[in-house]
């Protein structure tokens, strides 16, 4: 695999590319520099019948220890363009950077995303949200690469989406970019809102240890963290994985956690909450066991 549009690393470890900091050894790691490099890589994978996986910021993922395939990261597809109140952004851009840039342009609508630790592509795939807002609120359309490597624009009303879910991956689409329509706002008010939310996050979430954000979806009219805490599970540890003492809906890596440690802790939480409250907690994070 040799192309100017990519950076290839063989026998790579993705420890610094996932927010749990899990050791994950992969046969090939490809950082994409431009669209030509992406198409070249996908053609190479198809011709050589290789397994592959697209990774964003590595948040919301529980990566298995070994993958005999290709992991692709859209490292340089991060351009953000603002024209009036229309924002076009490439899939590899980080959500917090997008939020800051739109606020600095006196646009409102994406302040909620300031603490989302993912890329735009990953956030759209999973319908990310916070503070009763979601990424689809202001989305106009996405531009994707189809299974047959054709570029296609898809309007929002042609995407099936629900709470923390879309059909984009099921369709075999790879998001290249997205377009949003925001509202002219008050820059100072937006900055104040962002500062307040960042402070609240600092006070309530275990930012001092590697994690992947909220582990479970909140059940209707309740909070997963409350249920886990009421099950006396705060601080519970399996191997190097621990239920956070600060926020019970977070699992943190104390330094030596494996994917199995985290998965076993997840199973324990689900069993205890089911027994105590008869509620089935639904996993928000994605387990990647590498087929």
C-alpha positions in Angstrom: 0.0 0.0 0.0 1.8 3.1 -1.2 0.2 6.5 -2.0 1.0 10.1 -1.3 -2.5 10.6 0.2 -1.9 8.3 3.1 0.4 7.6 6.0 0.8 3.8 6.6 2.0 2.2 9.9 2.4 -1.6 10.0 1.9 -3.5 13.2 0.6 -0.4 15.0 -0.7 0.0 18.5 -3.9 2.1 18.8 -3.4 2.9 22.5 -3.1 6.6 21.9 -5.9 6.5 19.3 -8.7 5.4 21.7 -9.8 7.4 24.8 -9.8 4.3 27.1 -6.0 4.0 26.3 -6.4 0.3 25.6 -3.6 -1.7 24.0 -4.9 -2.7 20.6 -2.5 -4.1 18.0 -3.5 -3.9 14.3 -1.8 -5.1 11.2 -2.1 -1.8 9.3 -3.0 1.6 10.5 -3.7 4.2 7.7 -4.0 7.9 8.3 -5.8 9.5 5.5 -4.4 12.8 4.2 -6.9 13.5 1.3 -9.9 12.1 -0.5 -7.7 10.5 -3.2 -5.8 8.6 -0.5 -9.0 7.4 1.0 -10.3 6.0 -2.3 -7.0 4.4 -3.0 -7.0 2.7 0.4 -10.5 1.4 0.1 -9.8 0.1 -3.5 -6.7 -1.6 -2.2 -8.6 -3.2 0.7 -11.3 -4.4 -1.7 -8.9 -5.8 -4.3 -6.9 -7.7 -1.5 -10.0 -8.8 0.4 -8.8 -7.2 3.6 -10.9 -6.5 6.7 -11.1 -2.9 7.7 -12.5 -0.5 10.3 -12.9 3.3 10.3 -12.0 5.0 13.5 -12.8 8.6 14.5 -11.4 10.1 17.7 -11.5 6.6 19.3 -14.1 7.8 21.8 -17.2 5.7 22.7 -15.2 2.5 21.7 -14.1 -0.5 23.6 -11.4 -2.0 21.3 -10.3 -5.6 21.4 -6.6 -6.4 21.8 -5.8 -7.6 18.2 -7.0 -7.0 14.7 -5.6 -8.7 11.6 -6.8 -6.0 9.2 -6.7 -2.3 8.4 -7.8 0.6 10.6 -8.4 3.8 8.8 -8.4 7.3 10.4 -9.5 10.4 8.5 -6.6 12.4 10.1 -6.4 15.4 7.7 -10.0 15.7 6.6 -10.8 18.4 9.1 -11.6 21.6 7.1 -14.3 23.9 8.4 -15.9 26.6 6.2 -18.4 29.1 7.4 -20.4 31.2 4.9 -23.0 33.4 6.6 -24.9 30.9 8.8 -24.1 27.8 6.7 -21.3 25.6 8.0 -19.5 23.0 5.9 -17.2 20.6 7.8 -15.2 17.6 6.9 -15.8 14.3 8.8 -12.5 14.2 10.6 -12.9 17.5 12.4 -13.5 17.4 16.1 -16.9 18.4 17.5 -15.4 20.7 20.2 -13.3 22.6 17.5 -16.5 23.0 15.4 -18.4 24.3 18.4 -15.7 26.9 19.2 -15.3 28.0 15.6 -19.1 28.6 15.1 -19.4 30.5 18.4 -16.5 32.7 17.4 -18.4 33.4 14.2 -21.4 34.6 16.4 -23.5 31.5 15.4 -25.6 29.6 17.9 -26.8 26.0 17.8 -23.7 23.9 18.5 -22.7 25.1 22.0 -23.9 21.7 23.4 -21.0 20.0 21.5 -18.2 21.7 23.3 -17.5 18.6 25.4 -18.2 16.0 22.8 -14.9 14.1 22.4 -15.6 12.8 18.9 -15.3 13.7 15.3 -18.1 15.1 13.2 -18.4 11.9 11.2 -18.6 9.7 14.3 -21.0 12.0 16.0 -23.4 12.0 13.0 -23.1 8.2 12.7 -24.2 7.8 16.3 -26.5 10.8 16.5 -24.5 12.4 19.3 -26.1 14.9 21.6 -26.1 16.6 25.0 -28.2 19.0 27.0 -31.4 17.9 25.2 -29.9 18.8 21.8 -28.5 16.6 19.1 -26.4 16.8 16.0 -29.4 16.3 13.7 -31.1 19.5 15.0 -29.1 21.7 12.7 -27.9 19.2 10.1 -28.9 19.9 6.5 -27.1 17.1 4.6 -24.1 14.8 4.5 -21.8 13.9 1.7 -20.8 10.2 1.7 -18.7 7.6 -0.1 -21.0 4.7 -1.1 -20.1 1.0 -1.1 -19.0 1.4 -4.8 -16.9 4.4 -3.9 -19.2 7.0 -5.5 -19.6 10.4 -3.8 -23.2 11.1 -2.9 -25.0 13.9 -1.1 -27.8 12.8 1.2 -30.3 15.2 2.8 -31.2 14.8 6.5 -34.8 13.7 5.7 -33.4 10.6 3.8 -31.5 9.4 6.9 -33.2 7.2 9.5 -32.2 8.3 13.0 -33.3 7.9 16.6 -31.7 8.4 20.0 -28.0 7.6 19.6 -28.6 5.7 16.4 -28.7 6.1 12.6 -28.9 3.8 9.6 -25.8 5.4 8.0 -23.4 2.5 8.7 -26.1 -0.1 7.8 -26.3 1.5 4.4 -22.5 1.1 4.0 -21.9 4.9 3.8 -18.7 6.5 4.9 -19.3 10.2 5.8 -16.9 12.6 4.1 -18.5 15.9 5.2 -21.6 17.6 6.5 -23.5 20.8 6.2 -25.2 22.6 9.0 -27.5 25.6 9.2 -27.1 27.7 12.3 -28.7 30.8 13.7 -27.0 34.2 14.2 -26.4 34.5 18.0 -24.7 36.5 20.7 -21.1 35.5 20.9 -20.6 36.6 24.6 -23.7 34.7 25.7 -22.6 31.6 23.9 -19.1 31.8 25.4 -20.6 32.2 28.9 -22.8 29.1 28.3 -19.7 27.1 27.1 -17.7 28.1 30.1 -20.5 27.1 32.5 -20.8 23.7 30.8 -17.1 23.1 30.8 -16.9 23.9 34.5 -19.9 21.6 35.3 -18.1 18.8 33.3 -14.9 19.3 35.3 -16.8 19.1 38.6 -18.9 16.0 37.7 -16.9 13.8 35.4 -13.6 11.8 36.0 -11.5 13.7 33.5 -8.2 12.7 35.3 -8.4 9.1 34.0 -8.9 7.5 30.6 -12.6 6.8 29.8 -15.0 6.8 26.9 -17.7 8.9 28.3 -21.1 7.7 29.4 -21.3 3.9 29.4 -25.1 3.5 29.2 -28.0 5.4 27.8 -30.2 7.1 30.3 -33.5 5.1 30.7 -36.7 7.1 30.1 -37.3 9.5 33.0 -34.2 8.3 34.9 -30.4 8.4 34.9 -28.1 5.5 34.4 -25.6 7.0 36.9 -28.3 7.2 39.6 -29.3 3.5 39.1 -25.6 2.3 39.2 -24.9 4.4 42.3 -28.0 3.2 44.0 -26.9 -0.4 43.3 -23.8 0.4 45.5 -21.4 -0.1 42.6 -19.4 3.2 42.7 -15.7 2.3 42.9 -16.2 -1.3 42.0 -13.2 -2.6 40.1 -12.4 -5.6 37.8 -8.8 -5.8 36.8 -7.7 -2.3 35.7 -11.2 -1.1 35.0 -13.2 0.8 37.7 -16.6 2.4 38.0 -15.8 6.0 38.7 -16.1 7.3 42.2 -17.1 10.7 40.7 -19.8 9.6 38.2 -21.2 6.1 38.3 -22.0 6.1 34.5 -18.3 6.2 33.7 -15.8 3.4 33.6 -12.2 4.5 33.9 -8.9 2.8 33.1 -6.8 2.9 36.3 -3.7 2.0 34.2 -3.9 -1.6 33.2 -7.4 -2.2 32.0 -8.1 -4.6 29.1 -11.2 -4.7 27.0 -12.3 -7.8 28.9 -12.0 -6.0 32.2 -14.4 -3.3 30.9 -16.8 -5.8 29.3 -17.0 -7.8 32.5 -17.7 -4.6 34.5 -20.4 -3.7 32.1 -22.1 -7.2 32.5 -21.9 -6.8 36.3 -23.5 -3.4 36.2 -26.3 -4.6 33.9 -27.0 -7.7 36.1 -27.1 -5.7 39.4 -29.3 -2.9 38.0 -31.6 -5.5 36.5 -31.9 -7.3 39.8 -32.5 -4.2 41.9 -34.7 -2.1 39.6 -35.8 -4.5 36.8 -34.3 -2.1 34.3 -32.2 -3.2 31.3 -29.4 -0.7 30.8 -28.6 -0.2 27.2 -24.9 0.2 26.3 -24.0 3.5 24.7 -20.4 2.6 24.0 -19.6 0.3 21.1 -17.7 -3.0 21.7 -15.3 -3.8 18.9 -14.3 -7.5 19.1 -12.8 -7.6 15.6 -14.4 -10.3 13.5 
